[in-house]
């Protein structure tokens, strides 16, 4: 493997908070970019996500390390007029500027594209919004739960018939959106290599949610007829359904038509292939609940290990439904670089890598996320501020006094 990191020398300013936009910066950092996290004196609220009631509770700030590993942190009070001198130097230093501050607040802080691009025309300005830049809801606050999941249509479709919408997995839409924003940044960097020009790139949680739901949304655009909501006891196709094994494991089964004979034989029910209730297409549709009940009883007669062996023997597509505590023990994760060691993060010794690999190139080893303002003086010195200048910034309140810096 090469030790030449793809983004070595790339300078990234992360003015964003929470998960999606910071996640795009994480991917750039994984491949060697120097990422500076700019935080207000109170810090990014995501520092304390491990204590939120909707997330797994822990003494370890696991969510913070996941969204901010390999970054340096500078604390900056943007409401202080003196901070503008620092912002200007940061922008001149940077190649990429990532932000998700709502536009009205962004304008007051002087962080709109036209303002910062005037200091650095080669800058890639990456803007993440909840619902897009235009339209009646452009200024609404948005989280992945509301914009990515609910507004996009995804949440209405990820449930069984008769069940109300459920609460989606927190951060799942954010992390998908992070990859979309990362892609926009990389596309703009490629354009800059060809033209020398910077770019304003953007995506939204809504756009990414609609993209994820696009097969169904595209169907709606042409007036397609939608099947009923999924009901595993009355499925549209019993060969594509959810079943439970004798030891309580749920699994998703997808038997394509070409696999039906082999699967029927492997499960000991070749007779189903000649059963008159299921051989005629019209009768099959009417009797689908009966077929589902037969398979339900059959699959409930043996433990999951048995079905792993049976399905693996005929190469049929299936997936055991696993919880987080089971997922972390899956050997596929470590062997494929999905999970990697992380340094200096307390009891957190393993983290989740970004989901892309470039063969022949190592990612940067994962290091803990920074303490609040941990690198403030180091970064200011890098930008050319001397001791007197740094003290003046502290006196003005643009950066907190050293004794006030929170850990």
C-alpha positions as CSV (number, residue, x, y, z in Angstrom):
1,X,0.0,0.0,0.0
2,X,1.2,3.5,-0.7
3,X,1.7,6.1,2.0
4,X,0.9,8.9,-0.4
5,X,-2.5,10.3,0.8
6,X,-4.7,11.5,-2.0
7,X,-5.6,14.7,-0.3
8,X,-2.3,15.4,1.4
9,X,-1.8,19.2,1.3
10,X,-5.6,19.9,0.9
11,X,-6.8,22.4,3.5
12,X,-10.4,22.2,4.7
13,X,-12.3,24.6,6.9
14,X,-15.2,22.9,8.7
15,X,-17.6,25.6,9.9
16,X,-20.4,23.1,10.2
17,X,-22.1,21.3,13.1
18,X,-23.9,18.1,13.9
19,X,-23.3,15.2,11.5
20,X,-23.9,15.5,7.7
21,X,-21.6,18.4,6.8
22,X,-18.9,17.5,9.3
23,X,-19.0,13.9,7.9
24,X,-18.0,15.2,4.5
25,X,-14.9,16.7,6.1
26,X,-14.2,13.4,7.8
27,X,-14.0,11.6,4.5
28,X,-11.5,14.3,3.2
29,X,-9.5,13.9,6.4
30,X,-9.5,10.1,6.0
31,X,-7.6,10.6,2.8
32,X,-5.1,13.0,4.2
33,X,-6.6,16.5,4.2
34,X,-5.8,19.0,7.0
35,X,-9.2,19.8,8.5
36,X,-9.7,22.7,10.9
37,X,-13.0,22.6,12.9
38,X,-14.2,26.1,13.7
39,X,-16.5,26.1,16.7
40,X,-18.2,28.8,18.8
41,X,-17.2,29.2,22.5
42,X,-20.0,26.7,23.5
43,X,-18.8,24.1,21.0
44,X,-20.7,22.1,18.4
45,X,-23.7,20.6,20.2
46,X,-22.8,17.2,18.7
47,X,-20.0,17.0,21.3
48,X,-22.7,15.9,23.7
49,X,-24.8,13.6,21.5
50,X,-23.7,10.5,23.5
51,X,-26.0,11.8,26.2
52,X,-29.1,12.4,24.0
53,X,-32.0,10.1,25.0
54,X,-32.7,9.0,21.4
55,X,-29.1,7.7,21.0
56,X,-27.2,4.9,22.7
57,X,-26.1,6.3,26.1
58,X,-22.4,6.2,27.0
59,X,-19.7,8.0,29.0
60,X,-17.6,8.0,25.8
61,X,-18.2,10.7,23.3
62,X,-18.4,8.1,20.5
63,X,-20.6,10.2,18.2
64,X,-18.3,13.2,18.4
65,X,-15.2,11.1,17.5
66,X,-17.1,9.5,14.6
67,X,-18.0,12.9,13.0
68,X,-14.9,14.8,13.9
69,X,-11.9,12.5,14.0
70,X,-8.6,13.7,12.6
71,X,-9.5,17.4,12.9
72,X,-8.0,20.3,14.6
73,X,-10.3,22.7,16.6
74,X,-10.2,26.4,16.9
75,X,-12.7,28.3,19.1
76,X,-13.9,31.5,17.5
77,X,-16.7,33.9,18.6
78,X,-18.0,35.1,15.2
79,X,-20.1,37.7,16.9
80,X,-16.9,39.6,17.9
81,X,-15.9,42.0,15.2
82,X,-12.2,41.1,15.8
83,X,-13.0,37.5,14.6
84,X,-13.3,38.7,11.0
85,X,-9.5,39.0,10.7
86,X,-9.2,35.4,11.7
87,X,-11.9,34.2,9.4
88,X,-10.3,36.1,6.5
89,X,-7.0,34.4,7.1
90,X,-8.6,31.0,7.5
91,X,-10.4,31.4,4.2
92,X,-7.2,32.5,2.4
93,X,-5.5,29.4,3.8
94,X,-8.3,27.0,2.8
95,X,-9.1,25.0,-0.3
96,X,-12.5,23.9,0.9
97,X,-15.0,25.7,3.1
98,X,-17.9,23.6,4.6
99,X,-20.9,25.2,6.2
100,X,-24.4,24.4,7.3
101,X,-25.3,27.5,9.3
102,X,-28.9,28.7,8.3
103,X,-28.6,31.4,5.6
104,X,-30.1,34.3,7.6
105,X,-27.6,33.8,10.4
106,X,-24.8,33.1,7.9
107,X,-25.5,36.5,6.2
108,X,-25.2,38.3,9.6
109,X,-21.9,36.6,10.2
110,X,-20.5,37.5,6.8
111,X,-20.1,33.9,5.8
112,X,-22.1,33.9,2.6
113,X,-20.4,32.7,-0.6
114,X,-19.9,36.1,-2.1
115,X,-18.2,37.4,1.0
116,X,-15.7,34.6,1.5
117,X,-15.0,33.9,-2.2
118,X,-13.8,37.5,-2.5
119,X,-10.9,36.6,-0.2
120,X,-10.1,33.3,-2.1
121,X,-11.6,32.9,-5.6
122,X,-10.1,29.3,-5.8
123,X,-12.2,28.3,-2.8
124,X,-14.6,25.3,-2.9
125,X,-17.6,26.6,-0.9
126,X,-19.7,23.6,0.2
127,X,-23.1,24.5,1.5
128,X,-25.5,22.0,3.2
129,X,-29.1,22.9,3.8
130,X,-32.2,21.1,5.1
131,X,-34.6,21.8,2.2
132,X,-32.5,23.5,-0.5
133,X,-31.6,27.1,-1.3
134,X,-34.9,28.2,-2.8
135,X,-38.6,27.9,-2.2
136,X,-40.9,28.6,0.7
137,X,-39.1,26.3,3.1
138,X,-35.5,27.3,2.3
139,X,-35.0,28.8,5.7
140,X,-36.6,26.1,7.8
141,X,-34.3,24.2,10.1
142,X,-33.9,20.6,9.1
143,X,-32.5,17.4,10.6
144,X,-32.2,14.0,8.8
145,X,-35.3,12.8,10.7
146,X,-37.4,15.6,9.3
147,X,-35.9,16.5,5.9
148,X,-34.2,13.3,4.7
149,X,-36.6,10.8,6.1
150,X,-40.0,12.4,6.6
151,X,-40.2,15.0,3.9
152,X,-38.6,12.8,1.2
153,X,-41.2,10.1,1.4
154,X,-38.8,7.5,2.8
155,X,-40.5,7.3,6.2
156,X,-43.9,6.7,4.7
157,X,-42.6,3.7,2.9
158,X,-40.4,2.0,5.5
159,X,-43.2,0.4,7.5
160,X,-45.6,-2.5,7.3
161,X,-49.3,-2.2,6.4
162,X,-51.4,-0.8,9.2
163,X,-48.4,0.5,11.2
164,X,-47.7,4.1,11.9
165,X,-44.5,5.7,10.7
166,X,-41.7,4.8,13.1
167,X,-38.6,6.7,14.3
168,X,-35.7,6.2,11.9
169,X,-32.2,5.4,12.9
170,X,-30.6,8.7,14.0
171,X,-27.8,9.9,11.8
172,X,-28.5,7.5,8.9
173,X,-29.7,10.2,6.6
174,X,-27.0,12.5,7.7
175,X,-24.2,10.0,6.8
176,X,-25.7,9.3,3.4
177,X,-25.9,13.1,2.8
178,X,-22.3,13.5,4.0
179,X,-21.2,11.3,1.1
180,X,-23.3,13.4,-1.3
181,X,-21.6,16.6,-0.1
182,X,-18.2,14.9,-0.3
183,X,-19.0,14.0,-3.9
184,X,-19.9,17.6,-4.7
185,X,-16.6,18.8,-3.2
186,X,-14.5,16.3,-5.1
187,X,-16.3,17.2,-8.3
188,X,-15.5,20.8,-7.8
189,X,-11.9,20.0,-6.9
190,X,-11.6,18.2,-10.2
191,X,-13.1,21.2,-12.0
192,X,-10.6,23.4,-10.3
193,X,-7.8,21.3,-11.5
194,X,-9.0,21.8,-15.1
195,X,-10.0,25.5,-14.9
196,X,-8.3,27.0,-11.8
197,X,-11.7,28.2,-10.6
198,X,-13.4,27.7,-7.3
199,X,-17.0,26.7,-7.0
200,X,-20.1,27.0,-4.9
201,X,-21.4,23.4,-4.4
202,X,-24.5,22.4,-2.5
203,X,-26.8,19.6,-1.6
204,X,-29.6,19.2,1.0
205,X,-31.0,16.6,3.3
206,X,-34.2,16.7,1.2
207,X,-32.4,16.2,-2.1
208,X,-30.4,13.3,-0.7
209,X,-33.6,11.7,0.8
210,X,-35.5,12.0,-2.5
211,X,-32.5,10.5,-4.3
212,X,-32.5,7.5,-1.9
213,X,-36.3,7.1,-2.5
214,X,-36.0,7.9,-6.2
215,X,-37.2,4.6,-7.6
216,X,-40.6,5.2,-5.9
217,X,-40.6,9.0,-6.4
218,X,-39.8,8.5,-10.1
219,X,-42.7,6.0,-10.2
220,X,-45.0,8.7,-8.7
221,X,-43.8,11.2,-11.4
222,X,-45.3,8.9,-14.1
223,X,-48.4,8.1,-12.2
224,X,-47.4,4.5,-11.5
225,X,-49.8,2.2,-9.5
226,X,-48.2,1.4,-6.2
227,X,-48.6,-2.0,-4.6
228,X,-50.1,-2.2,-1.1
229,X,-47.9,-1.6,1.9
230,X,-45.8,-4.6,2.8
231,X,-47.6,-7.2,5.0
232,X,-45.4,-10.3,5.7
233,X,-48.4,-12.5,6.3
234,X,-50.1,-11.3,3.0
235,X,-47.0,-10.5,0.9
236,X,-47.1,-9.6,-2.8
237,X,-44.5,-12.4,-3.2
238,X,-43.9,-15.1,-0.5
239,X,-40.5,-15.7,-2.1
240,X,-39.5,-12.1,-1.2
241,X,-40.5,-11.8,2.4
242,X,-39.3,-11.6,6.0
243,X,-39.3,-14.8,8.1
244,X,-38.1,-15.9,11.5
245,X,-36.0,-19.0,12.5
246,X,-36.5,-21.3,15.5
247,X,-34.1,-19.4,17.6
248,X,-35.8,-16.0,17.0
249,X,-33.6,-14.6,14.3
250,X,-35.4,-12.6,11.6
251,X,-34.1,-12.8,8.0
252,X,-35.0,-11.3,4.6
253,X,-35.3,-13.8,1.8
254,X,-35.1,-12.9,-1.9
255,X,-35.7,-16.0,-4.1
256,X,-35.5,-15.0,-7.8
257,X,-37.5,-17.3,-10.2
258,X,-34.4,-19.1,-11.5
259,X,-33.5,-20.1,-8.0
260,X,-37.0,-21.5,-7.0
261,X,-36.4,-25.2,-8.0
262,X,-33.1,-25.3,-6.1
263,X,-34.4,-23.6,-3.0
264,X,-37.6,-25.7,-2.9
265,X,-35.5,-28.8,-3.1
266,X,-33.0,-27.6,-0.5
267,X,-35.7,-26.8,2.1
268,X,-37.3,-30.1,1.5
269,X,-40.5,-28.8,-0.2
270,X,-40.1,-29.6,-3.9
271,X,-43.7,-30.5,-3.8
272,X,-44.6,-26.8,-3.7
273,X,-43.4,-26.5,-7.3
274,X,-46.2,-28.8,-8.4
275,X,-48.9,-27.8,-5.9
276,X,-51.9,-26.7,-7.9
277,X,-52.6,-23.9,-5.5
278,X,-49.3,-22.3,-6.6
279,X,-48.6,-23.4,-10.2
280,X,-51.3,-21.3,-11.8
281,X,-50.4,-17.5,-11.6
282,X,-53.9,-16.4,-10.8
283,X,-54.2,-19.1,-8.0
284,X,-50.8,-18.2,-6.7
285,X,-51.7,-14.6,-6.2
286,X,-54.9,-15.6,-4.4
287,X,-53.1,-18.2,-2.3
288,X,-50.0,-16.2,-1.5
289,X,-51.0,-15.9,2.2
290,X,-51.2,-19.7,2.4
291,X,-47.8,-20.1,0.8
292,X,-46.3,-17.5,3.3
293,X,-47.9,-19.4,6.2
294,X,-46.3,-22.7,4.9
295,X,-42.9,-21.1,4.7
296,X,-43.4,-19.4,8.1
297,X,-43.9,-22.7,9.8
298,X,-41.1,-24.3,7.9
299,X,-38.5,-21.7,8.7
300,X,-39.6,-21.6,12.3
301,X,-38.7,-25.3,12.6
302,X,-34.9,-24.8,12.4
303,X,-32.3,-22.4,13.9
304,X,-30.7,-19.6,11.9
305,X,-27.4,-21.5,11.6
306,X,-29.3,-24.2,9.7
307,X,-30.7,-21.8,7.2
308,X,-27.3,-20.1,6.7
309,X,-26.1,-23.5,5.5
310,X,-29.1,-24.2,3.4
311,X,-29.3,-20.9,1.7
312,X,-25.5,-20.7,1.3
313,X,-25.5,-24.1,-0.4
314,X,-27.8,-22.9,-3.2
315,X,-26.4,-19.3,-3.4
316,X,-29.8,-17.7,-2.7
317,X,-29.9,-14.1,-1.6
318,X,-30.8,-13.7,2.1
319,X,-29.9,-11.4,4.9
320,X,-30.1,-12.0,8.7
321,X,-31.6,-9.0,10.5
322,X,-28.9,-8.1,13.0
323,X,-28.8,-5.6,15.8
324,X,-25.9,-3.2,16.5
325,X,-24.4,-5.5,19.1
326,X,-24.3,-8.3,16.5
327,X,-23.1,-6.1,13.7
328,X,-19.9,-5.2,15.5
329,X,-18.9,-8.8,15.8
330,X,-19.3,-9.5,12.0
331,X,-15.8,-10.5,10.7
332,X,-16.6,-8.8,7.4
333,X,-16.2,-5.4,9.0
334,X,-12.6,-5.5,10.1
335,X,-11.4,-7.6,7.2
336,X,-12.8,-5.0,4.7
337,X,-11.7,-1.9,6.6
338,X,-15.2,-1.0,7.5
339,X,-14.1,-0.7,11.1
340,X,-10.6,0.5,12.0
341,X,-8.6,1.3,15.2
342,X,-8.8,4.8,16.6
343,X,-6.1,6.4,18.7
344,X,-6.5,8.4,21.8
345,X,-10.3,8.2,22.2
346,X,-10.4,6.6,25.7
347,X,-12.3,3.4,25.8
348,X,-13.3,3.9,22.2
349,X,-10.7,1.8,20.4
350,X,-12.5,1.1,17.2
351,X,-14.4,3.4,14.8
352,X,-16.2,3.2,11.5
353,X,-14.3,4.2,8.5
354,X,-15.7,6.2,5.6
355,X,-17.3,3.7,3.1
356,X,-14.9,4.1,0.1
357,X,-11.6,2.5,-0.5
358,X,-9.0,3.3,-3.2
359,X,-6.9,0.3,-3.9
360,X,-3.2,1.0,-3.4
361,X,-3.8,3.9,-1.1
362,X,-3.9,3.8,2.7
363,X,-6.2,6.0,4.7
364,X,-4.8,8.2,7.5
365,X,-4.9,6.3,10.8
366,X,-8.0,7.4,12.8
367,X,-7.2,9.8,15.7
368,X,-9.6,11.1,18.3
369,X,-11.7,14.1,17.7
370,X,-10.3,17.3,19.2
371,X,-11.2,19.0,22.5
372,X,-12.9,22.3,22.2
373,X,-10.5,24.9,21.0
374,X,-7.6,22.5,21.5
375,X,-5.5,23.8,18.6
376,X,-6.6,27.5,18.7
377,X,-3.1,28.9,19.4
378,X,-1.4,26.5,17.0
379,X,-3.8,27.4,14.2
380,X,-3.5,31.1,14.9
381,X,0.3,30.8,14.7
382,X,0.0,28.9,11.5
383,X,-2.0,31.8,10.1
384,X,0.7,34.3,11.0
385,X,-0.6,35.7,14.2
386,X,2.2,36.5,16.7
387,X,1.9,36.3,20.5
388,X,0.8,40.0,20.7
389,X,-1.9,39.4,18.0
390,X,-3.2,36.3,19.8
391,X,-3.4,38.1,23.1
392,X,-5.3,40.9,21.4
393,X,-7.8,38.4,20.0
394,X,-8.3,37.0,23.5
395,X,-8.8,40.5,25.0
396,X,-11.4,41.3,22.4
397,X,-13.3,38.1,23.0
398,X,-12.8,36.8,19.5
399,X,-11.1,33.7,21.0
400,X,-11.6,32.6,24.6
401,X,-8.9,33.1,27.1
402,X,-6.7,30.0,27.6
403,X,-8.0,29.3,31.1
404,X,-11.6,29.4,29.8
405,X,-11.1,26.8,27.0
406,X,-13.4,23.9,27.7
407,X,-12.1,20.3,27.3
